[in-house]
Amino acid sequence: MNDDLREALTAALGSPVAAARQLAGGASKEAWAISLADGRELLLRRAGGGVMHLDSLSLRQEFDVLVAARAAGVLVPEPIEYLGDLDGRESFVMELVRGEAIGRRIIKAPPPGLDLQMAEQLAAIHAIAPETLPFLASGDLWDRLYAELDSVDEPHPAIEYGLAWCRERLPLERPRVVSHGDFRLGNLMVDDAGIVAVLDWEFTHISDPAEDLAWPLVRAWRFGNDAKRLGGIADVGPFFERYAELTGLRIPPDELLVWEVLGNCKWAIASLTQARRHLRGEERNVELAILGRLAAEMEYELLDLIEKAA
């Protein structure tokens, strides 16, 4: 942490920064574990060099989502204070929670019942009253995805085909809910007892609940343990049954497969848009460049799923 940022943070929080450590991960936001001289331990979330999706929330909006989620009983870090501009970038601080958030480590020994806890947290998220968060995007899903794909400015016929295939099969007539937008291992802080907190709310929007339900099924979020379709930790049945018990909503298996195909389309598009940030010189970053190659894996996966569905 540079001196200017340290001084700005000290002024904003009213206590000198005793220690600061930037945390790994995060393609569009910075995260810093902060220890203050007064004994407080916080996490600083700070804008990075760009956004992953066109409708990504500002940090002001993300802070407000955390407040609403915590009030609704969702396990989230306590939002402490929105700081506004901090040494040139928007920032807020929240409670520093401890545990494991790296998916590849979690799948090696997931705590018992993690799949059911995921269902419970997702049900709580979907119960947040949308009117409490009037700024959340609720526009047409297809318009957004095609606009993001067009921004890549190169042909990707497999993704185009995947989007068209899904659009023919998803009527999107179900009542929409507050959706996390990136609910999966990697965005869950976990300890030996299970979920400590749901993290990274920058993609929260209004959507069909099936979009969130199917997202952790995407192969990329199994972290190599493909035998367990739900995030590399469990079979899908108990997860969906527990969600249905809490919400009354059951998604037909054939529809879930379509949402899984769409999830691969979404992650392929996001990977390409992140690579463009690097290639266009907006933010030179090897991690962003690497993301671009992942799109081919998603293209293969979505075509394979479509073939299996046929």
N, C-alpha and C positions, 0 to 999 in steps of 0.2 A: 504494500500500500504506500503510495507516494505521500510526501509531506503535506501537499495541498489537500488531498482527500482526508488525511488523518486530522488535519486542523479543522476542516469543514465538519467532519463527523463529531469531533469533540465539541464544537460550538453548538451543533444541533442537539446533542444529547446531554449536554451539561456536565460531562465527565470526560477526563482524558482517556484516550484509547491505550490500554495497557498492552494489548496484543491483537493482531489481525492476521487471518490466514484465508487466502482465497481458496475456495473449494473447487474441485474438479467438476467437469460436466457443464451443461447449459450452453446451447448453441446460440442463444440470443440474449441471455441475461448473465450478469455477474452475481456471484454469491460469496459473501465473506462471513466467516465466523469471527465475531468481535468480542473481546473481553475488555470491559471498562474498569477503570480504576476503582469505581464504587462497588465492584463485585458483580455487576450485571453481565450476563452472557447473552448476546443477541446474534441474530443473523441479518446481515445487510443484503437486501436484494436491490440490484442496481442495473439500470438499462445498459445493454451492450451496444453493438454496432448496427443492429438492424432487427427485423422481426421475421419470424418463420412463416406466418400466414398473414394475408391481407387484413383479416379481422382480429389480429392479436390485440389483447387489451393493453392499455397503458398501465403503468404501475399504480397510478391513482385508482383506476378501475379494479385492478387485481387486488389491491388492498381492501376495497369495499366488498369484493366478493368474499375474501377471507372473513371479514366481519359478519357477513350474512350467513356464510357456511357455519361458522362457529356458533352463531345464535340458533341455527337449525339443528345443532347437535352433531355435526360432522366433526371428525377428528382432524383438526388443523392446528398448526402453530398459532399461538395467540398473536394477533396483529397488534403491534405496540404503537407505532407512530409512522404516519406518512411524512416524509421529509421534503418532498418536492425536489427542486434542483439541488444536487449535492456535487459540487466541483464539476459542473457541466453536464451531469446526467441525472435523470429522474431516479428517485430512490425511496425505499421505506425499510423499516426495521420490524422484525417479528421475533417471537420466541425462538431460541435455538433448541431444536429437538435432537435427540441422540438415537442412534440405531444404525441400521444398514439400509441403504437405498440403491445399491448397485445390483441390478437384476441378476447378473451372472453369479454373484455370490449367494443371493437369496435362494436361487433354485437348487443349490447344492444341499441345503437343509432347511426347507421352508418350515416355519412353525406350524404345528397342527391347527387345522381350521382356518388357515389363511384365506382359502377360497371362499368360505362362508363369510368371513369378515369383509372381504372385498364386496360381496353381494350386499351386505348390510350397509356399508359406507355408500355404495352407489345408490341404494334405495333412499338413504338420507339426503344425498345430494339432489336426487330427482324430486324430493319433496320440498325443496327450497321454493318459496313463492316467487315466481318470475317478476311480479310487479315490484318486488323489493330491489330489483336490479334492472331498471328500465333502459340502461345503456347497452345491454347485451344484444349482440347481433342476432337477428331472427330472419334474415333474408333467405332467398332461394339457395338451397344447397348446391344445385347444379350450376347456377350462375357463378357462385364463388369458386367452385373447383375448376370450371373452364377458364375463368379469368386468371386464376393462379397458373394453370397450365400454359395459357397463352403468354404469360409473362416470361416463361422460359425461352420463348422465341426460337424453338427448334422442334422438329417433328418427333412425336413419340406415339406411333400408331397403336401400340399395345395398350397404352394408358387410355387413349381415345376410345378404343374398342371396349375396354373395361368399364369406362364411364357410361358408354351407350348401353352396354349389356345390363348394368345395374339400374340405369334409369328406366328401362323397360319393365323392370321387375319390382321396383320399390314405389308404391303409390304415395307414400308419406302422408297418409291420412290420419295417423295416430295422434292424439293430443301431445303437444310438445312440452318439454320440461327444460329446466336448467340442467345443462350437460357440462361435465368437467372438461371434455374435449381431448384429454390425453390420459385417461384413467388406465394405468398399467403398472407392472413392475418397473422400477426406475423412477417413478413418481410417487412411490409409497415408502415412507420410512417405517422400517420393520425391526422389531426386537424379538427375543425368544418367546414372548407372549402373543405376538402378532402385530397388527398395524398400530403404529404410534401416531402417524399423521399422514394425511393426503397432501401432497405437495404440488407446486407448479400449476397454477390456475390461469395462466395467461391466455389459454385457448377456450375458456369458458364461453358458452353461447347457448342459444335456445335451439333445441333440436328434438328429433325423435329419440326416445330413450334407447332404442335399439342401437343407435350409433355408438353410445358409450359401452353398451353391453357387449358388442362384438369387437370393440377395439383391442382388448387384451387377448383375443383369439389370433390376431395377426402373427404370422410366423416370426417376424422380427422381434416380437416381444416374448418369445419363448427362450431366447438366449441359448439356442442350441439344443434344448431338451424338447425336441419335436414330438416325443411320445405323449407329452402332457399338453393338450391343446390349449388349456387355460394358462397362459403366461409361463408355461414350462413347469408348473407346480401341481396341476391337478387335472382330472377330467372335467368336462364342462357341466355334467348333469347336476351335481349338488349346488354349484354356483347359481345356475339358472333357477333351480327349484327354490332355493332360499330367497332369491330376489322375487320370485312369483309369490311366495308366502307373504312377503312384506308389502307388496304393491298390488297383487292381483293380476299382474301382467305377465303373460307367457308369449314368447316369440317363437313362431314355428321354426323348426330346424332348417327348412329350405330357405326361409327368409334370412336367418342368421348367416347362412353361407353367402348370400348376396351381400350382406353387410361386411362380411369378411373380405370378399373381393374388393368392395369399395374401400375398406381400410387399407388394402395394399395399394390401391390407386392413390389414396390420400398421402400415404407415406412416400410413395415414389415421387409425387409432385413436390412434397415438402423437401425431399432430399435434393431434387433438381434446383429448386429455388434457393436453397442454402448454398449450393455450389456456385450459383450465379453471383452471389454476394462476393465470393472470393475471385471468380474469374473477371468480374467487372471492376475489381479494385475497390469495392465499397468497404470490404473488410478482409484483408489478407490473412488467411487462417487455414492451416493444413487440415484441421478437423472439418471445416466447411468443405474443403476440396474433396476430402475422402467421402463425404456424404453423397456426392454426385454419383459415384460409381454404384452405390447401393440401389439406385433406381432400376438397374438391370435385373437385380435379384427380385425386386417386387414385380417387375413386368413378367418375369418367368413364372413367379408364384401365382399371379392373378390369372394368367392364361392356363396354368395347370388346374387351378380350382374351377375355372369355367369349363374346361374339358371334362373334369370329374362330374360336374353338375349335369352335364349333358348325358 
